[in-house]
């Protein structure tokens, strides 16, 4: 087992020195040249942060080695999936270093698809360098950016819920009855911290967008994903539809990057939905690149209440559910 993990770590580091390989723990499943740690997370009513994904998420953290990483991962996935008692409407997830591409065919062949991306930006040492937009928006007047205050909470909640609704269109995020309260609690807590890393963009006297960044003191849960320290994390960025293409997002990101760099933080992480046609090019322009890809699939049933599992060749294996 340790040999598999060591060889997995060496391959990942060769592909991407910034991608961290976390310890898997003790509750493991093993197959030839593969080892994994399964876990389950459930959306909790009353939570003070938004649940980004299906209501129940079954996750496999894995390490694979050998001459056929895809084959090794495939056997491990098959063993994990066959032992799951996953209800329909739950999600199956494997997070994988984006540049470690050799094993990922095993995920695609079993019905998994890229759902979200954790991207990283490392700023150069010294004075902050702003990455400006290209194209027509670059020549337009930038929005004014100001710190958000407690009185902005209602406006920020509306923007945040609009962001969640937009990203839910891509089929992975579930908007739950608890989502509005969770979004409000999350923003309320962020504003109460007083670190100032939360901003609004205004144009023509109206709020046009918002951005929040978690200070390294509040980004400890995500920081182990990257081989760098300290690490800040973008919690949310949203521009109103009528303001897009006018430099709102670039103004917010530029202001945030300058503030973060002035605090001595060179590494910033952000999650975005893999199929979001706005997020992917935007964050690339701001200097971010993929670090970890979340591969996921829904657990579904057909009309006869049978569980449907995808075989490696694309056929489905129907097994009776509970």
Number of C-alpha atoms within 10 A of each C-alpha: 15 9 11 17 22 14 16 22 19 15 16 21 18 13 15 16 14 17 25 19 22 14 11 16 9 8 9 14 15 17 17 15 23 24 24 25 18 17 12 13 13 13 18 14 12 11 15 18 19 21 21 17 21 24 17 19 23 22 21 23 19 25 30 30 24 14 10 13 20 19 21 21 26 24 16 24 22 17 14 18 15 11 9 11 10 21 15 17 16 18 22 22 25 21 19 23 23 21 17 19 13 13 19 21 16 21 21 18 16 21 18 20 19 20 22 22 24 23 23 26 21 17 20 11 11 10 11 18 13 17 15 16 19 11 9 10 16 14 11 11 12 18 23 17 22 15 15 19 16 13 9 16 16 13 13 25 19 13 21 23 18 16 16 20 14 13 21 16 12 13 14 18 19 18 19 15 9 17 22 18 17 20 21 21 19 17 23 19 12 21 21 11 12 11 11 18 20 24 23 26 25 18 16 8 9 9 20 24 27 27 25 24 26 23 22 19 11 15 19 15 9 15 21 15 20 23 16 16 13 17 28 25 22 20 17 19 22 25 24 15 10 8 16 15 16 21 23 27 27 24 21 26 24 20 19 21 23 16 15 23 20 13 10 14 20 21 23 28 25 22 21 21 22 20 16 15 9 11 17 18 11 14 21 15 15 18 15 20 19 23 24 22 24 21 22 25 23 22 18 17 18 10 7 8 14 16 20 19 21 16 13 16 8 12 12 14 11 15 13 10 13 9
